[in-house]
Amino acid sequence: MANLWENDTPVRLLENSIGRGIDVPRWIDQDITPCDVAAICRGGCASGAYMPAVTYWQALETMNEHGDAIFEYIENCYGEIPLPTDTAMYWAGMATFYVSIAVELWATSVEDEISDKLDELEAEDD
């Protein structure tokens, strides 16, 4: 299994099994790297692994621009929209709650795909 921690190539530039770049939703930084994905999977956004999700003004901006797509993504993954925690009972807190959930769901959904692609690239170099 590839070491995602050692790769800082933007994920969108890594081709998937059908020759297309790995899809990075518009509500995620388009320069997110495998190292970022590994950090998000290990500690979540709140660990500091993905600051745009937990910085109030950035999360608010993301929800204002992409909120419908984020809610749709979360609902498609969970089957429903989870209720925010008590600490997220104001709009900035709710924005960080939902952006974080969506980013963490996406990161865990592409972790293996990224690892497989990095393994392929490593095998080609050998």
N, C-alpha and C positions, 0 to 999 in steps of 0.2 A: 504494500500500500504506500502510495506516495506521501511524502511529508509536505503537507500544505503549508506548514509554518515557514518553509524555506523558499516560497515562491511569491514574488511580488508582481507577476504579470497580471494585468487586468483580466478578470474572469471572462468578460465579454469577448476577449480575443482568443480564448481557448475553444477550439472546435469540438462539438459533440460528435456522437457516433454517425450522424448523417451529414457531417460537414458544415454544420452551421455553428456559429458562436453560441456559447452557453447564454441563455436568456437571462438578462438582468432587468427586472422591472424598472420602469421609469422612476419609481418612488425610492429607489436605492441609488446611491452614488455609483455612477457608471464606471468608475475606476476602482471599484472594490476588487480586492485581490484574494487569492486562495488563503493567504496568511490571515486576512481579515475574517474570512469565512470560518477558518479554524478557531479563531479567538471568539467569535460570536457563538459558535457551537459549544465551546468549552465553558464560557462564563456568561453568555447572554449579553445583550446590549448594555445593560446597567453596569456591567463590570468595566465599562469604558472601551469595550471592543468596537463599538460603533456609535460614536458620539452624536451624529446627526439625529439619532432616534431618541436620545435622552437629553439633548439640549433644547430647552423649551422653545426658543424662537425658531429653531430649525424644524422641530417636530410640528409646530403649528403651521409653518410654511408648507411642509410636506403634506399635512392633512388638508390644508386649504386648497392645494393644487391637485392632490391625488386621493383625497379621502374616499371617494366612491370606489376607486379601484382597490384601495387597501381593504375596505370593508368587504368587498366582493372576494378578494383573495382569502381573507381570514374565514369568511363564511364557507367558501369552497373547501377549505382545509378542515375546519371544525364542524361544519354543518350548522353553525349558528355564530352569532357575534357574542363573545363573552362579555359579561358586565365588568366594568372597571373596578379596581380595588378601592377601598375607602380613601386611600391617599390620592386617588386620581379623580376627585369629585369637582374639579374645576377644569376648564377647557384645556389649558396647557398640560395639566397632568393627564387628562384623557388622551391628548394627542401623543404624548410620549408612551403611554400605555399601548395604544393601538399600533403606532409605528414600530415600536419594539417587538410586539407580537408578530407582526407581518414580516419584519426583517429576520427574526429568529426562525420562523417557519420556513422562509425561503432558503436561508443558509443551511438548515438541516436537510432540506429537500434536494440541494445540489451538491452537498459535501461528497457523496460517493461518486457522482458524475465527474466532478472536478478531479478527484483522486484518480479515477480510472483514466482520464485524459492525460494527467501528468505522468502516470505509469506508462502509457503508450508513447508519449514524447520521450521519456527516458529510455525506453527500449529502442526507439528509432536512433537515438544518439549513440547507443552501444555498438 
